[in-house]
């Protein structure tokens, strides 16, 4: 079973880098680097409108504040990070690859 959110596959969002996310007052603009249907890596941008029941903007800004406190706000850092039970960033090998191509967000 494949799960989707905002017409994005969750596996695509899991690889999202900070440079590809823009938080606006009314929602999130997300640019993917590659996807199952975009193997060339041209990228695809999509605006996800916030809703009162989701609170995407508030939650997104709160998560970025956590990443800032942890020193993990470089544009090439991933948006979604694993934390240890003590609330520290989980360390991954430098050889771990993520999609690097990206289309420019507005």
N, CA and C of each residue as an Amber inpcrd file, in Angstrom:
protein
   318
   0.8370000  -1.1720000   0.0000000   0.0000000   0.0000000   0.0000000
   0.8900000   1.2450000   0.0000000   0.5740000   2.1660000  -0.8510000
   1.3060000   3.4200000  -0.9280000   0.4780000   4.5130000  -0.2880000
   1.0930000   5.2830000   0.5860000   0.3830000   6.3800000   1.2160000
   0.7770000   7.6870000   0.5440000  -0.2100000   8.5790000   0.4250000
   0.0100000   9.8650000  -0.2320000  -0.4340000  10.9810000   0.6930000
   0.1910000  12.1390000   0.5290000  -0.2800000  13.3430000   1.2140000
  -0.0680000  14.5070000   0.2690000  -1.1210000  15.2410000   0.0000000
  -1.0060000  16.3780000  -0.9080000  -0.5090000  15.9680000  -2.2740000
  -0.8960000  14.7780000  -2.7190000  -0.4630000  14.1860000  -3.9790000
   1.0280000  13.8520000  -4.0040000   1.6660000  13.8120000  -2.8580000
   3.0500000  13.3650000  -2.7570000   3.0630000  11.9730000  -2.1490000
   3.9180000  11.1160000  -2.6520000   4.1240000   9.8240000  -2.0070000
   4.9050000  10.0900000  -0.7190000   4.5830000   9.3780000   0.3380000
   5.2840000   9.5860000   1.6050000   6.7700000   9.2990000   1.4860000
   7.1510000   8.3580000   0.6250000   8.5790000   8.0800000   0.4400000
   9.2890000   9.2670000  -0.1870000   8.5950000  10.0420000  -1.0080000
   9.1780000  11.2540000  -1.6070000   9.3370000  12.3320000  -0.5410000
   8.3340000  12.4980000   0.2990000   8.4110000  13.5070000   1.3610000
   9.4620000  13.1630000   2.4090000   9.6880000  11.8830000   2.6380000
  10.6670000  11.4710000   3.6450000  12.0750000  11.9210000   3.2800000
  12.3300000  12.1470000   2.0000000  13.6490000  12.5750000   1.5360000
  13.7520000  14.0860000   1.3550000  12.7610000  14.8270000   1.7820000
  12.6950000  16.2720000   1.5600000  13.7930000  17.0210000   2.3260000
  14.4770000  17.9260000   1.6230000  15.5030000  18.7560000   2.2440000
  14.9130000  20.1240000   2.5910000  15.5240000  20.7960000   3.5540000
  15.0380000  22.1030000   3.9950000  15.0100000  23.1260000   2.8670000
  15.9420000  23.0290000   1.9310000  15.9820000  23.9780000   0.8190000
  14.7680000  23.8530000  -0.0920000  14.0150000  22.7780000   0.0380000
  12.8520000  22.5420000  -0.8180000  11.5290000  22.8060000  -0.1110000
  11.5620000  23.4050000   1.0610000  10.3430000  23.6740000   1.8150000
  10.2410000  25.1630000   2.1090000   9.0930000  25.7380000   1.8070000
   8.8210000  27.1340000   2.1440000   7.5210000  27.1690000   2.9380000
   7.5650000  27.8230000   4.0750000   6.3630000  27.9490000   4.8900000
   5.8170000  29.3610000   4.7260000   4.5930000  29.4400000   4.2440000
   3.8960000  30.7080000   4.0560000   2.7970000  30.7980000   5.1090000
   2.1990000  31.9480000   5.2500000   1.1270000  32.1090000   6.2350000
  -0.1040000  31.2610000   5.9270000  -0.2800000  30.8860000   4.6720000
  -1.4880000  30.1470000   4.2850000  -1.2400000  28.6880000   3.9300000
   0.0030000  28.2370000   3.9970000   0.2910000  26.8440000   3.6750000
   1.7620000  26.6050000   3.4250000   2.0670000  25.4480000   2.8730000
   3.4390000  25.0330000   2.6080000   3.6640000  24.8890000   1.1120000
   4.8240000  25.3340000   0.6390000   5.2240000  25.0840000  -0.7360000
   6.3460000  24.0640000  -0.6840000   6.1340000  22.9460000  -1.3590000
   7.0760000  21.8320000  -1.3180000   7.5660000  21.5610000  -2.7380000
   8.8800000  21.4310000  -2.8940000   9.4800000  21.0780000  -4.1740000
  10.1870000  19.7490000  -3.9970000   9.7830000  18.7630000  -4.7950000
  10.4460000  17.4670000  -4.7290000  11.5940000  17.4320000  -5.7300000
  12.6220000  16.6870000  -5.4010000  13.7730000  16.5600000  -6.2950000
  13.5120000  15.4810000  -7.3310000  13.1390000  14.3250000  -6.8760000
  12.8190000  13.2150000  -7.7620000  11.6320000  12.4890000  -7.1720000
  11.0010000  11.7250000  -8.0050000   9.8930000  10.9090000  -7.5380000
   9.7910000   9.7080000  -8.4450000   8.8910000   8.8300000  -8.1320000
   8.6920000   7.6410000  -8.9570000   8.3570000   8.0230000 -10.3940000
   7.6230000   9.1160000 -10.5620000   7.2270000   9.5430000 -11.9020000
   8.1480000  10.6160000 -12.4830000   9.1700000  11.0390000 -11.7470000
  10.1010000  12.0780000 -12.2090000  11.5260000  11.6060000 -11.9620000
  11.9220000  10.5590000 -12.6420000  13.2480000   9.9900000 -12.4400000
  14.3570000  10.8980000 -12.9620000  14.0250000  11.8150000 -13.8510000
  15.0370000  12.7380000 -14.3790000  15.4210000  13.7800000 -13.3490000
  14.6140000  13.9280000 -12.3080000  14.9400000  14.8670000 -11.2490000
  14.6880000  16.3120000 -11.5930000  13.7470000  16.5870000 -12.4880000
  13.4310000  17.9690000 -12.8310000  12.7720000  18.6970000 -11.6730000
  12.1290000  17.9480000 -10.8190000  11.4740000  18.5510000  -9.6630000
  10.0550000  18.9600000  -9.9760000   9.2920000  19.0480000  -8.9210000
   7.8960000  19.4260000  -9.0530000   7.5080000  20.1830000  -7.7950000
   6.9390000  21.3650000  -7.9670000   6.5230000  22.1610000  -6.8230000
   5.0220000  22.1360000  -6.6530000   4.6090000  22.1580000  -5.4080000
   3.1810000  22.1520000  -5.1220000   2.9210000  22.9060000  -3.8300000
   1.8690000  23.7260000  -3.8590000   1.4520000  24.4380000  -2.6590000
   0.3790000  23.6100000  -1.9660000   0.5480000  23.3940000  -0.6650000
  -0.4300000  22.6570000   0.1320000  -1.0960000  23.6620000   1.0530000
  -2.3660000  23.9300000   0.7830000  -3.1490000  24.8940000   1.5630000
  -3.3240000  24.4000000   2.9910000  -3.1070000  25.2620000   3.9640000
  -3.3110000  24.9030000   5.3650000  -4.8010000  24.7880000   5.6450000
  -5.1360000  23.9660000   6.6310000  -6.5180000  23.8230000   7.0880000
  -6.5020000  23.8700000   8.6090000  -7.5980000  24.3180000   9.1810000
  -7.6930000  24.4480000  10.6390000  -7.4650000  23.1200000  11.3460000
  -7.9220000  22.0150000  10.7330000  -7.7590000  20.7220000  11.3880000
  -6.3400000  20.1670000  11.2800000  -5.5470000  20.6530000  10.3330000
  -4.1750000  20.1740000  10.1680000  -3.1320000  21.0780000  10.8100000
  -3.3500000  22.3880000  10.7310000  -2.4100000  23.3750000  11.2760000
  -0.9890000  23.1650000  10.7370000  -0.8830000  23.0230000   9.4230000
   0.4080000  22.7630000   8.7920000   1.4210000  23.8720000   9.0570000
   0.9790000  25.1130000   8.9620000   1.8900000  26.2410000   9.1420000
   2.4200000  26.2690000  10.5770000   1.5330000  26.1760000  11.5420000
   1.9490000  26.2030000  12.9420000   2.8800000  25.0330000  13.2740000
   2.5160000  23.8520000  12.8340000   3.3450000  22.6680000  13.1120000
   4.6740000  22.7210000  12.3730000   4.6350000  23.2140000  11.1250000
   5.8710000  23.3320000  10.3580000   6.8420000  24.3110000  11.0080000
   6.3260000  25.4460000  11.4410000   7.1940000  26.4330000  12.1040000
   7.7180000  25.9090000  13.4380000   6.8900000  25.1690000  14.1560000
   7.3460000  24.5830000  15.4330000   8.4510000  23.5640000  15.1910000
   8.3120000  22.7420000  14.1460000   9.3550000  21.7400000  13.8590000
  10.6450000  22.4180000  13.4240000  10.5540000  23.4790000  12.6290000
  11.7640000  24.2020000  12.2320000  12.4400000  24.8450000  13.4420000
  11.6610000  25.2620000  14.4310000  12.2400000  25.8080000  15.6640000
  13.0070000  24.7170000  16.4110000  12.4770000  23.5110000  16.4290000
  13.1800000  22.3870000  17.0600000  14.4860000  22.1190000  16.3210000
  14.4290000  22.0690000  14.9920000  15.6420000  21.8340000  14.2080000
  16.6710000  22.9430000  14.4280000  16.2030000  24.1940000  14.5350000
  17.1060000  25.3120000  14.8010000  17.7980000  25.1200000  16.1480000
  17.0230000  24.7390000  17.1690000  17.6020000  24.5040000  18.4970000
  18.6230000  23.3700000  18.4840000  18.4340000  22.4020000  17.5870000
  19.3530000  21.2690000  17.4890000  20.5110000  21.5490000  16.5330000
  20.5130000  22.7260000  15.9110000  21.5900000  23.0860000  14.9890000
  21.5050000  22.3460000  13.6660000  20.2950000  22.0720000  13.2060000
  20.1140000  21.2750000  11.9900000  19.2740000  22.0170000  10.9590000
  19.6300000  23.2700000  10.6620000  18.8460000  24.0600000   9.7190000
  19.5930000  24.4150000   8.4340000  20.6300000  23.6510000   8.0960000
  21.3320000  23.8990000   6.8310000  20.4130000  23.5250000   5.6800000
  20.4890000  24.2350000   4.5520000  19.6100000  23.9300000   3.4280000
  19.6800000  22.4790000   2.9550000  20.8270000  21.8400000   3.1470000
  20.9800000  20.4530000   2.7060000  20.5930000  19.4400000   3.7820000
  20.1350000  19.9150000   4.9330000  19.6570000  19.0070000   5.9810000
  18.2430000  18.5430000   5.6430000  17.9110000  17.3200000   6.0180000
  16.5550000  16.8290000   5.7740000  15.5440000  17.4880000   6.7060000
  14.3120000  17.6430000   6.2330000  13.2330000  18.2010000   7.0460000
  12.8700000  17.2230000   8.1580000  12.7710000  15.9620000   7.8000000
  12.3490000  14.9450000   8.7650000  13.5740000  14.2180000   9.2930000
  13.8140000  14.3540000  10.5790000  14.9840000  13.7810000  11.2170000
  14.5810000  12.8400000  12.3260000  15.3780000  11.8150000  12.4960000
  15.1530000  10.8950000  13.6000000  15.8220000  11.4610000  14.8460000
  15.1470000  11.3300000  15.9680000  15.6880000  11.7810000  17.2390000
  15.9260000  10.5790000  18.1480000  16.9110000  10.7030000  19.0090000
  17.1480000   9.6640000  20.0030000  16.1150000   9.8130000  21.1220000
  16.0890000   8.8740000  22.0370000  15.1560000   8.9560000  23.1690000
  15.4750000  10.1450000  24.0630000  16.6840000  10.6940000  23.9550000
  17.0720000  11.8660000  24.7460000  16.8300000  13.1740000  23.9960000
  16.2060000  13.0900000  22.8160000  15.8800000  14.2900000  22.0650000
  17.0190000  14.8570000  21.2430000  18.0570000  14.0910000  21.0320000
  19.1830000  14.5260000  20.2120000  19.0080000  13.9850000  18.7960000
  19.6880000  14.5950000  17.8340000  19.6320000  14.1030000  16.4650000
  20.3190000  12.7540000  16.3680000  19.6880000  11.8280000  15.6840000
  20.3050000  10.5350000  15.4430000  21.3810000  10.7220000  14.3860000
  22.5250000  10.1240000  14.5940000  23.6440000  10.2300000  13.6540000
  23.5160000   9.1540000  12.5820000  23.7500000   9.5450000  11.3480000
  23.7530000   8.6160000  10.2320000  25.1060000   8.6700000   9.5550000
  25.5010000   7.6050000   8.8940000  26.7880000   7.6150000   8.1900000
  26.8200000   8.6900000   7.1140000  27.9740000   9.2940000   6.9240000
  28.1200000  10.3320000   5.9000000  27.8380000   9.7730000   4.5080000
  27.9910000   8.4690000   4.3380000  27.7940000   7.8580000   3.0230000
  26.3200000   7.7100000   2.6560000  25.4220000   7.9750000   3.5820000
  23.9930000   7.8500000   3.3020000  23.6070000   8.8960000   2.2650000
  22.9680000   8.4400000   1.2090000  22.6310000   9.3350000   0.1000000
  21.1810000   9.7880000   0.1680000  20.9770000  11.0160000  -0.2280000
  19.6390000  11.5750000  -0.4100000  19.5840000  12.1870000  -1.7850000
  18.3950000  12.3500000  -2.2930000  18.2380000  12.9970000  -3.5940000
  18.7830000  14.4190000  -3.4910000  19.6110000  14.8320000  -4.4390000
  20.2270000  16.1550000  -4.3430000  19.7140000  17.1480000  -5.3720000
  19.1350000  16.6850000  -6.4540000  18.6240000  17.6150000  -7.4600000
  17.3910000  18.3130000  -6.9360000  17.1580000  19.5390000  -7.3590000
  15.9560000  20.2280000  -6.9040000  15.6090000  21.3580000  -7.8330000
  14.3410000  21.5980000  -7.9070000  13.8490000  22.7610000  -8.6420000
  13.7580000  23.9200000  -7.6690000  13.9520000  25.1030000  -8.1520000
  13.9580000  26.2800000  -7.2890000  12.5450000  26.6290000  -6.8140000
  12.4080000  26.8050000  -5.5200000  11.1210000  27.2160000  -4.9500000
  10.9680000  28.7290000  -5.0870000   9.7260000  29.2010000  -5.2410000
   9.5360000  30.6550000  -5.3880000   9.8200000  31.3980000  -4.1070000
